[in-house]
Amino acid sequence: MKKIYIDYDGTLVDFLKPWLSEINRLSKQNEIITENNENEYKETKDKYRYIYNNILFYKKVKGFKGSKNFLKELKSNNYYITIITANTSNAQMKSKNKHIKINYDKLYNEIIYVFESKAQKGGKKYEYTKDGIFIDDNLTYIEGHLKNNNTLAIYYNHNGVVDNKENKEKIKYLKEKYKKFRYTENYKEVLNYIK
């Protein structure tokens, strides 16, 4: 059986839109914070990290269009599917676990929760993804996988949502340095890459 490791927030579900909406509501700032306002986004990210520890927040999180069909297609092609997701607290893990089970039940084989702190930014997902294809929306995790493993890593940027200067430079660097790096904005391309 072929193995594939798929990130959850930002790869299967639209975590960013409701999170930024809640940050903007709570912060009451004049300027709307988006993932493309690089400085504002970075400064605000840690301050409002606690938001996604709450199951009520996850009720606002929706799956990306086509994410369930994508998982069904992988299952029909005999992939062992592991959802691998970073967490900063037990509360977040419990909230996310409930969300995954409600929305993606029977569409995956297992879930791996990788705990991270601000000190170890970038986590160590690569320790779990050695024997399979890895898909994530975080370039730090993708680079960690490429540096430490010899399997395909696919950066998933749903419909080109995150399109800032820092990411563009990192994508260019990874394309030049690693033959097993792929960039995609949709699930169909992912399926083509792994054939």
ABEGO torsion letter per residue (X at the ends): XBBBBBBABGAABBAAAAAAAAAAAAAGBABBBBAABAAAAAAAAAAAAAAAABAAAAAABBBBBGAAAAAAAAAAAGBBBBBBBBBABAAAAAAAAAAAAAAABGABABBBBBBBBAAABGEAAAAAAAABBBBBABAAAAAAAAAABABBBBBBBBGGABBBAAAAAAAAAAAAABAABBBBABAAAAAAAAX
